[in-house]
Each structure stands twice: as C-alpha cells, then as structure tokens.
C-alpha cells in the first residue's frame, strides 16, 4: 500500500493539537481508513503511549492492569478505536479530573453513536469532539479534483497508482464493512445479501428524497428496520442525511430528507463506475457531483451537521444545500454542466428563503457573478471561496 503521508493534512493536525492544548481528552471521529491513525499515532509521546484496541496485545495491556497502566503515563496518550472498550471512558474521567492533569488523551473512533454517547455521558466537559473525513480539495490540490471525485477521499483508495487497484480496494472496503464492521456495530437480522442490496439501494437513491416505506417494500422488511439501518450507516460516517429546511412556508414543501453516500469513491464502486469515461456517461452523474460538492464544502468550511439542510417545493423551486450561517441563509447549487445560468427555481428560492447569497458550484475553473446574490464558482476555486465565506461569517469551529 502506498504511504498516506504523501498528502499532508496540516489543518487537521492543527485542530487536533489545539484540542490537546485546551482539553484533557480530544476525540477524533470519522470513517475507517480515513487517516485517523496516521494523523494521531505520531502524536503519542512514545510507543508505550499508543494503544490500538483492535490489536490483541494492546487489549491485554489495558485489561490485565484494569486500565491502571494509564495511571503512570505522562504526555500524550493515543487510543485507537476507543469504542471497542466502553468501560475505558469511566477510567478516563478519573484521569481527566486529576488536579495536575499532566496527561492528554487522544481517542479515535469510527462508530459515532457508541463513542459519542460515552464521551457525552462520561466525559462531559472534559472532551473535545472533532470530525475527520477523507481527503479534501485543499489537501490533495484542487487540480486533482477529478481523481478525488472518482476515487473518493480515503487515502488508500485515492493514492494507489492503478485505477483497477483503487476500485478493488473500494469493493473490499464495502464487503468488509457489511460483513464485519456493521454486525459489530449493532445486531442486525438482515442477511448479507439484504445488506448488500440495502447499500446498493442507498447508492441508487443517492441525492434523492428518501422514503423508508418504499425501500422497505423493495427489501421485504419493515420501515422501522430500514430507518434503524440508515442510522447505523450514518453512525459509521458512510451516509449523510440532509433534513428539509422549513419555517412556515406552506404545505407544498417537501418534508422528506435527502440521503447521500458521503464518499463518492464508494458510490461509484456500487454503481459499477470504473473510470472517468463511465462517470461522465453515467445517468447518476448529476447526483454524484452534488454529493461530492456537498462533502467537500462541509469539510472545507468545517461546518456542523445541524447547519446543513436541503429545501424543495413539490413540483417547484429547490436548493441542493441550505447553510444556516451567522450572516443568514446561504444556498448552494451543484451543477455538472459547463456554464450554469440562473434559473426560475433559483430566483424563487432567493425570494422565498431570503438567501443572502447563492453559490453555483460547477466542474470548471472560471468564476463569474450573475448578479449581486448569485455567483458561479469553479470546483478548483472552492477552497478559496469557502475561506472567504468563513471569514465573512465567522463560522464557529466544529
């Protein structure tokens, strides 16, 4: 496997070190293979300060001493996949409350419901939670946006030299998640075939309004089962849900959420998109572009999930992404065409929502303004645009 340190991640490193400076415990959350270990392991003060809870030897180191091995460590201790040991959090609470506080802890996790609950309950007021996704445009360079879009942002999928190898690794990732990680995350009564079909249905509904009952009918299960598994996929950082934004705008508003596979590399593997030519010929091109743009924008702006919505009127206007920012509502549309223009839908959305600005992100390099509200931003310039918006709106760190 190619070394993932070919792509430096200074912003993520800075955020983690800032957490170490201010909090006794910093929790880094994100999907498996997103680079959490590579970023955090070098921060451990020594090899004895690093624990991988999916490694049998490290599990024994902690269990045999009933976690007392942590008592004598000073400096920075890194514990990977901390959700594997829920009782660890009670021990960390005691250590975090020591008056001298000479030790700082970094925990990583890839199952957010488990680790978020434990951190919120046992480490309330003691832990800072940070999200880490795959590579962003700012990290790989905006000129590499097509490769990032096609392969996704997981380091081993993005960095491999051969397209075929990248695709093979993505298929392996999906099989491993469905066969090992998901059953470990929570009990599921679905067969492996049902889980595979479920994941494929998520891919084919990527960027569409989601209805639990319709999907349940296809799978032959209950709507509650579908809802529960969607929550599991969200908790594993594989699916993003955009809830509808509404404030008494009338009965015609769509009230269903949109779902996206967060990594377009996994999406393309499920859609059997092998290369650039197949991507541009795919009937799911627009939906793929929309999901890619949303993930990049959220990562670049470091914006919270509870600030992200979608908006649509049945049979009428819609906005792909609505951001609630200090300056007001900002809308973002993602168009896979060469030179997007204003539409009646955009005008209606601006008037109805009172958007302060509307950005159209397209696969190009030239930015241009349509009017005082609508601006078109090429994907290569998205990192610069997000910095400008963040500076103007003073977005709080996520």
Legacy VTK file of the C-alpha trace (Angstrom):
# vtk DataFile Version 3.0
C-alpha trace
ASCII
DATASET POLYDATA
POINTS 398 float
0.000 0.000 0.000
1.249 3.465 -0.895
2.192 5.653 2.085
-0.625 8.012 3.016
1.792 10.708 4.137
2.225 11.722 0.507
-0.654 14.100 1.287
-0.004 16.377 4.286
-3.009 17.375 6.375
-1.878 20.490 8.254
-5.325 21.856 9.072
-6.489 18.583 10.644
-3.232 18.345 12.593
-3.657 21.909 13.850
-7.209 21.198 15.022
-6.088 18.108 16.949
-3.175 19.945 18.581
-5.497 22.792 19.528
-7.699 20.244 21.256
-4.691 18.889 23.149
-3.799 22.369 24.335
-7.242 23.123 25.779
-8.876 19.800 26.709
-7.754 16.735 28.683
-9.359 14.464 26.057
-9.625 15.002 22.292
-11.872 12.600 20.372
-11.241 12.245 16.619
-14.225 10.692 14.847
-14.515 9.526 11.255
-14.918 6.526 8.949
-12.462 3.658 8.936
-9.390 4.219 6.751
-9.873 7.989 6.654
-6.390 8.570 8.074
-7.135 8.956 11.808
-4.349 6.603 12.887
-1.754 8.138 10.581
-2.517 11.604 11.951
-2.711 10.751 15.647
-0.205 7.935 16.247
2.872 10.188 15.808
1.433 12.483 18.491
1.848 9.780 21.157
4.759 10.620 23.472
6.306 7.163 22.976
5.348 3.727 21.587
4.145 2.804 25.098
1.726 5.732 24.917
-0.113 4.235 21.909
-2.922 1.658 22.151
-4.830 0.081 19.262
-7.938 -1.520 20.739
-8.346 -3.764 17.709
-4.911 -5.201 18.465
-4.953 -8.160 20.861
-1.670 -7.222 22.537
-2.873 -3.699 23.322
-6.182 -5.024 24.622
-4.273 -7.274 27.022
-2.062 -4.362 28.129
-5.151 -2.491 29.276
-7.305 -5.362 30.534
-4.671 -7.151 32.598
-3.942 -3.984 34.547
-7.622 -2.961 34.717
-6.527 0.222 32.895
-4.017 1.074 35.653
-1.274 1.139 33.026
-2.649 4.550 32.069
-2.040 5.963 35.568
1.714 6.276 35.175
1.777 7.729 31.660
2.519 11.415 31.207
2.461 13.379 27.982
0.133 12.403 25.110
-1.613 9.014 25.076
-3.324 7.874 21.861
-6.040 5.205 21.989
-7.312 3.963 18.606
-10.872 2.663 18.098
-11.867 3.579 21.642
-15.470 2.434 21.147
-14.214 -1.141 21.491
-13.911 -0.630 25.275
-16.886 1.361 26.657
-15.670 0.979 30.261
-12.497 2.857 29.276
-14.398 6.143 29.371
-15.106 5.887 33.101
-11.385 5.450 33.735
-10.565 8.428 31.549
-12.970 10.577 33.522
-10.943 9.918 36.664
-7.663 10.624 34.862
-9.011 13.799 33.268
-10.035 15.125 36.675
-6.598 14.775 38.252
-5.611 18.240 39.512
-2.161 18.173 37.898
-3.503 16.985 34.500
-0.081 16.119 33.148
-1.538 13.711 30.614
-3.533 14.421 27.477
-5.529 11.734 25.705
-6.416 11.390 22.020
-9.161 8.888 21.262
-10.166 7.830 17.769
-13.393 6.142 16.785
-15.350 5.067 13.734
-18.717 4.309 15.318
-20.125 7.667 16.319
-23.284 6.623 18.263
-21.241 4.487 20.655
-18.311 6.777 21.222
-20.388 9.973 21.115
-22.690 8.624 23.825
-19.820 7.526 26.030
-17.935 10.792 25.535
-21.056 12.865 26.183
-22.019 10.980 29.340
-18.707 10.020 30.954
-16.509 12.844 29.656
-18.952 15.741 29.620
-16.991 18.986 29.827
-13.703 17.113 29.507
-13.560 16.129 25.830
-13.485 17.968 22.523
-15.003 16.066 19.598
-13.516 16.547 16.121
-14.638 15.039 12.823
-12.133 13.778 10.248
-13.296 12.828 6.769
-11.246 11.647 3.816
-9.013 13.936 1.786
-10.337 17.354 0.785
-9.551 19.507 -2.229
-7.378 21.714 -0.053
-5.249 18.704 0.891
-4.813 16.972 -2.477
-4.747 20.169 -4.546
-7.745 21.493 -6.454
-6.163 20.447 -9.758
-6.738 16.820 -8.687
-10.489 17.224 -8.237
-11.471 14.624 -10.866
-9.348 11.917 -9.270
-10.773 12.792 -5.847
-14.330 12.758 -7.225
-13.911 9.417 -8.995
-11.960 7.531 -6.312
-13.183 9.213 -3.155
-11.127 10.589 -0.284
-9.944 7.530 1.640
-6.138 7.598 1.405
-5.620 4.006 0.238
-8.283 4.424 -2.462
-7.082 7.818 -3.652
-3.322 7.276 -3.624
-2.961 3.902 -5.322
-1.297 4.103 -8.735
-3.689 1.852 -10.672
-7.368 2.625 -11.237
-8.199 -1.089 -11.077
-6.481 -1.424 -7.699
-8.389 1.541 -6.298
-11.692 0.037 -7.411
-10.757 -3.361 -5.987
-9.931 -1.782 -2.614
-13.235 0.059 -2.566
-15.169 -3.144 -3.211
-13.165 -4.825 -0.461
-13.934 -1.946 1.914
-17.680 -2.347 1.280
-17.566 -6.125 1.750
-15.582 -5.780 4.980
-17.929 -3.162 6.380
-21.060 -5.171 5.625
-19.571 -8.486 6.720
-17.597 -7.432 9.806
-17.958 -3.816 10.910
-21.741 -3.419 10.701
-22.543 -6.621 12.674
-20.006 -5.475 15.291
-21.632 -2.038 15.462
-25.113 -3.376 16.220
-27.179 -6.503 15.923
-28.772 -6.908 12.508
-31.200 -9.566 11.363
-30.656 -8.799 7.712
-28.787 -11.361 5.670
-25.559 -10.464 3.895
-27.488 -10.361 0.635
-30.093 -7.996 2.107
-27.365 -5.745 3.486
-25.675 -5.649 0.097
-28.960 -4.792 -1.629
-29.636 -2.152 1.030
-26.296 -0.478 0.360
-26.900 -0.616 -3.384
-30.320 0.969 -2.901
-28.659 3.762 -0.948
-26.326 4.293 -3.900
-29.173 4.387 -6.413
-31.129 6.788 -4.180
-28.051 8.989 -3.649
-29.156 12.615 -3.774
-32.854 11.737 -3.866
-35.631 12.227 -1.361
-35.734 9.186 0.892
-38.801 7.219 1.911
-38.293 4.430 4.446
-41.508 2.646 3.461
-40.693 2.489 -0.254
-37.263 0.986 0.400
-38.730 -1.413 2.970
-41.153 -2.752 0.355
-38.269 -3.495 -2.015
-36.252 -5.290 0.659
-39.203 -7.100 2.191
-38.617 -5.672 5.678
-40.359 -3.130 7.903
-39.922 0.626 7.635
-38.504 0.636 11.189
-35.801 -1.803 10.086
-34.866 0.469 7.209
-34.794 3.523 9.477
-32.612 1.731 12.024
-30.076 0.679 9.411
-29.936 4.152 7.906
-28.986 5.396 11.368
-26.267 2.743 11.548
-24.850 3.800 8.190
-24.921 7.421 9.321
-23.207 6.490 12.563
-20.415 4.796 10.625
-19.877 8.013 8.617
-20.915 6.359 5.352
-24.213 8.194 4.804
-25.148 11.861 5.153
-28.749 12.922 5.704
-29.845 16.422 4.782
-33.103 17.290 6.560
-35.538 19.717 4.926
-35.391 23.367 5.888
-38.755 24.946 6.591
-40.162 27.886 8.511
-43.883 28.091 7.811
-43.501 28.348 4.052
-46.687 26.436 3.237
-47.964 22.896 2.827
-46.277 22.223 -0.517
-42.810 21.928 0.975
-41.152 18.535 0.722
-40.610 17.192 4.212
-38.545 14.134 3.299
-34.763 14.199 3.782
-32.150 13.596 1.122
-29.558 10.867 1.602
-26.026 10.750 0.184
-23.181 8.279 0.338
-20.506 10.501 1.837
-17.631 9.057 -0.183
-18.131 9.178 -3.950
-15.489 6.505 -4.435
-17.723 4.013 -2.624
-20.736 5.356 -4.524
-19.041 4.743 -7.869
-17.988 1.248 -6.844
-21.604 0.388 -6.040
-22.796 1.960 -9.307
-20.146 -0.031 -11.232
-18.475 3.156 -12.471
-14.907 2.129 -13.234
-13.280 5.183 -14.800
-13.683 8.793 -15.915
-15.413 7.906 -19.185
-18.052 5.812 -17.420
-18.567 8.518 -14.819
-19.351 11.197 -17.390
-21.657 8.801 -19.254
-23.496 7.725 -16.105
-27.153 8.715 -15.630
-26.186 9.385 -11.993
-23.582 11.995 -12.961
-25.514 14.951 -11.550
-26.325 13.231 -8.266
-22.706 12.125 -7.863
-21.478 15.668 -8.477
-23.956 17.028 -5.942
-22.806 14.630 -3.235
-19.140 15.283 -3.976
-19.655 19.023 -3.771
-21.582 18.844 -0.512
-18.923 16.755 1.222
-16.121 18.992 0.013
-17.888 22.167 1.051
-18.767 20.826 4.513
-15.190 19.647 5.052
-13.594 22.860 3.769
-15.839 25.089 5.865
-15.628 22.791 8.901
-19.340 23.335 9.360
-21.602 21.415 11.713
-24.239 18.968 10.520
-27.009 20.906 12.240
-26.273 23.853 9.947
-26.880 21.865 6.734
-30.290 21.420 5.093
-31.994 20.910 1.767
-35.080 22.778 0.559
-37.699 21.997 -2.053
-41.269 22.834 -3.008
-43.158 19.947 -4.577
-43.097 20.473 -8.317
-41.281 23.785 -7.937
-38.205 25.536 -6.620
-35.415 23.760 -4.747
-31.947 24.331 -3.357
-29.473 21.458 -3.023
-27.844 22.760 0.157
-29.007 25.452 2.584
-26.483 26.610 5.188
-27.557 28.466 8.313
-24.685 30.886 8.923
-24.322 33.905 11.203
-24.946 36.265 8.268
-28.175 34.433 7.346
-29.115 31.671 4.916
-26.682 30.750 2.140
-27.794 28.468 -0.680
-25.530 26.239 -2.766
-26.424 24.532 -6.030
-24.226 21.894 -7.684
-24.418 21.788 -11.483
-22.383 19.320 -13.560
-22.768 21.433 -16.723
-20.091 23.632 -18.295
-21.597 27.107 -17.818
-24.555 27.186 -15.408
-27.013 30.053 -15.537
-29.736 31.489 -13.368
-32.988 29.513 -13.316
-36.503 30.409 -12.208
-36.053 27.908 -9.381
-33.081 29.896 -8.069
-34.980 33.185 -8.240
-37.932 31.686 -6.377
-35.657 30.205 -3.713
-33.893 33.525 -3.152
-37.203 35.336 -2.746
-38.848 32.712 -0.535
-35.917 31.940 1.745
-34.364 35.387 1.730
-30.971 33.950 0.783
-28.051 36.274 1.439
-26.127 34.590 -1.347
-26.491 31.661 -3.723
-23.410 29.846 -4.986
-23.418 27.523 -8.003
-20.529 25.029 -7.963
-19.625 23.547 -11.350
-16.745 21.441 -12.779
-14.773 24.353 -14.155
-12.027 26.813 -13.353
-13.541 30.244 -14.093
-15.629 32.082 -11.514
-18.228 34.632 -12.540
-21.040 36.574 -10.945
-24.591 36.514 -12.291
-25.960 39.259 -10.026
-25.464 40.649 -6.535
-26.719 37.416 -4.941
-25.819 34.608 -7.375
-22.203 33.680 -8.059
-20.750 30.753 -10.002
-17.657 29.069 -8.558
-15.457 26.565 -10.364
-14.570 23.469 -8.360
-10.862 24.345 -8.454
-11.651 27.589 -6.635
-13.960 26.101 -3.994
-11.301 26.098 -1.218
-10.712 29.816 -1.767
-14.462 30.580 -1.846
-15.122 28.701 1.391
-12.315 30.599 3.142
-13.824 33.901 2.049
-17.306 32.934 3.242
-15.948 31.556 6.521
-14.043 34.781 7.190
-17.089 36.925 6.447
-19.475 34.888 8.565
-17.147 33.875 11.421
-18.237 30.251 11.374
-17.610 28.624 14.751
-15.235 25.653 14.714
-16.921 22.256 14.506
LINES 1 399
398 0 1 2 3 4 5 6 7 8 9 10 11 12 13 14 15 16 17 18 19 20 21 22 23 24 25 26 27 28 29 30 31 32 33 34 35 36 37 38 39 40 41 42 43 44 45 46 47 48 49 50 51 52 53 54 55 56 57 58 59 60 61 62 63 64 65 66 67 68 69 70 71 72 73 74 75 76 77 78 79 80 81 82 83 84 85 86 87 88 89 90 91 92 93 94 95 96 97 98 99 100 101 102 103 104 105 106 107 108 109 110 111 112 113 114 115 116 117 118 119 120 121 122 123 124 125 126 127 128 129 130 131 132 133 134 135 136 137 138 139 140 141 142 143 144 145 146 147 148 149 150 151 152 153 154 155 156 157 158 159 160 161 162 163 164 165 166 167 168 169 170 171 172 173 174 175 176 177 178 179 180 181 182 183 184 185 186 187 188 189 190 191 192 193 194 195 196 197 198 199 200 201 202 203 204 205 206 207 208 209 210 211 212 213 214 215 216 217 218 219 220 221 222 223 224 225 226 227 228 229 230 231 232 233 234 235 236 237 238 239 240 241 242 243 244 245 246 247 248 249 250 251 252 253 254 255 256 257 258 259 260 261 262 263 264 265 266 267 268 269 270 271 272 273 274 275 276 277 278 279 280 281 282 283 284 285 286 287 288 289 290 291 292 293 294 295 296 297 298 299 300 301 302 303 304 305 306 307 308 309 310 311 312 313 314 315 316 317 318 319 320 321 322 323 324 325 326 327 328 329 330 331 332 333 334 335 336 337 338 339 340 341 342 343 344 345 346 347 348 349 350 351 352 353 354 355 356 357 358 359 360 361 362 363 364 365 366 367 368 369 370 371 372 373 374 375 376 377 378 379 380 381 382 383 384 385 386 387 388 389 390 391 392 393 394 395 396 397
